């Protein structure tokens, strides 16, 4: 699932559409409050539904096709072999993310909705706080049963964060991604820079940018900034840099305010965009990110901070949106360094950010044990591999990645080097507003404001978004 971070009001349309979804839960009369996790555990006739914001021939068509045509028939057959007659219905949707989120929230608030459903990892904390979902150990009712699933051993601890909140597992994460520094080897060669470039600090990035600046018609560094690029600014700019200072956007229940770490990030933006190392105009254009892709492919951008999406979908030689026939030889990639060695979160030398989704169990399902079996089955190595349909993509499982990414050095690099050190956005309701404030702070700096002025404005915006000064860190 792609990163989903926006939240709007669906209004009457969303409420009307809700009628299409309600009543799909396996239980026709779910009990209020805590329920017996072993209810219907010995049932020989079971009905389950899987919900996803995907639809055949439309939004995330491949995912819907896999669930409906591959996963469900195989699970039904497996259960039949155990003497259990299972009917699994796919509950697809093709709504805008915000509309789907509201539909699902309304269903869950009424103790209805699908038995299992896929959500963005950034929704997990918000849904947990609202009581819409519960830790797997509560829903399944057996800590050992959950913790002893062999699949956890194949999912890096960092990636498990996608389906977790406050140290508890609420679901199983799906595929993920990772952010790195891409660089144009042809431009690097012209600038006298190494083909195996791996910066160890932000200063190393600036030094490389200064060498690239000597080339005519080249933008040395592109790190997303401003409000026009939306969440791309936050995920491909602010947050990877922020964790490189040793800070995160939310720590111990408090949102990041105008701290030294934030100003360190804004100073880095200032270094790039006030000295000609980056193109400030590009950051204000509605299609600025797409233009940066095209310019990289045309050998006009030297260094670009992006996710592996850039490699597999943007500059992909045959089907990319900005094809590079010589991608495999011309595009280099490196880990994002902390501001200085050891300066990153957890004392790391290198850092990253990732996105992705998770599949969770509705705590009001009539068949919690069977839902847990289905959740394990859909995240088994065989089913995760089958979901790829031959494509090379980073999954949640190390064993699958080692097999399907063997022929793609870049994606294997992300799976083996980036995922163990990555971080994820906090799944809290206030996050989209905090993200918008971060975007505006970078826009202020790129637009010429001082770091101090941008930080002061940011502090006020975050306090408003958080609802209280007490929920924000500051100097």
PyMOL commands that set and color helices and strands:
alter all, ss='L'
color gray80, all
select helices_A, chain A and resi 11-18+61-81+97-109+121-129+136-140+143-147+150-154+157-163+185-190+202-212+231-243+260-273+282-284+288-297+309-314+327-330+345-347+368-378+381-388+398-404+409-421+431-446+451-466+469-471
alter helices_A, ss='H'
color red, helices_A
select strands_A, chain A and resi 45-52+85-92+116-120+164-165+168-169+171-176+179-184+219-222+250-251+254-255+301-307+331-334+336-337+350-354+356-361+422-424
alter strands_A, ss='S'
color yellow, strands_A
deselect
rebuild
show_as cartoon
